[in-house]
């Protein structure tokens, strides 16, 4: 057989019928024999086009409430026969099996049914059996059969058959087979992950049917892709396409700000996945200005996020800064008008969406998977280890600092005062270095650390950190505890009238 094959017969049985009519009309115009079932058969008949019910081919009606319609040797024989195989052709004639050159079949919307909160019975009924089998069969036999498995491909298929009078190249048939196996594997993964949410089999199945190619990865010489449903989390109102690095920063920003949901106006500025400024105030404008003051140098080209609608007054201040992305639950009309003044500035409205509960990253020749760090330190779980207890304002600052610390790269130290980030030491190889970096930054930006608090993502193995903090004016400390030498740090605090609380929870972030 040649590479190009003319379509003479088609099986069409789809859940989604949008965009199908032009294809059916073109097939009819080309004299293609059409076979169909159920609702699709009625749809084609309503177009005034002749269609042969599959029941006439199989001599079986649709049975078991529609669970079995196409699962029959005459249907699968018509799809799987090899047209260059004399034995196959002889059996086709012997058993009166019709040749099927084109299969247009899609799948029941399993994932949408799960997402809708439907009952298990309804979800199970949306596990497609006939459709997935037809797709696999037609895609397997791409040498003779064109398989179309998604309404997203209808326009392309229509163009191919219209321009070539119903003939399809082997290259196109193989391309559509690839698309079909992509859909079938994605579908099976979704079903497995639904069942495995309860059974917890230690198996990793990640399947995203469509990836978006980015301009490049972290650097221009690296390719980059995003696999996921960005539009489910954000409405993008303005600006250029997001880059690989933008997406990493946006992810960090969203996870940090999730700690301050329903709190007073809170604004954060992030750079390289870490907060370089964050503040909580009575108004969003004040929160932004005090977040910016945390490190106005690093804020240049940063990612901005608010837990509150950005109003006109705040937008006027933000507009003075060169920033890559601004994220908020909403923007006032005037704020949007102002912020759109920079054509490349990306403006994102964050929707209320549940984020994944697990984290996955490549490691060696495999993957590391862990539960997301969903533990937020709370006042109720604190243990007070020193003679001095933190004042109410210090306690508020300690909880504020602990949230920031959790979302900062380890080793980290966070310094805060009056619900404002004074400075942090990020990604250092020792906790002492992290603290010294934080103090130096705070001093450079003229923060008065007298009465400030310190948060650490892990315990202090020696009392050197609390001593350095004390000498800088810091009066209260929050840390997980758990070192065999905790008492050395506690003793230093007691001797120098500092307060220290333990959370009992480490928050490494590598």
Beta strands, then each sheet from edge to edge (+ up, - down):
strand 1: 5-6
strand 2: 9-13
strand 3: 33-36
strand 4: 52-53
strand 5: 102-105
strand 6: 146-148
strand 7: 167-168
strand 8: 211-213
strand 9: 225-227
strand 10: 234-238
strand 11: 266-271
strand 12: 274-280
strand 13: 302-306
strand 14: 323-328
strand 15: 346-350
strand 16: 358-363
strand 17: 366-371
strand 18: 383-384
strand 19: 413-416
strand 20: 421-425
strand 21: 453-456
strand 22: 476-479
strand 23: 499-502
sheet 1: 1+ 7-
sheet 2: 4+ 3+ 2+ 5+ 6+
sheet 3: 8+ 9-
sheet 4: 10+ 15- 14- 13- 11+ 12-
sheet 5: 16+ 17-
sheet 6: 18+ 23- 22- 21- 19+ 20-
end
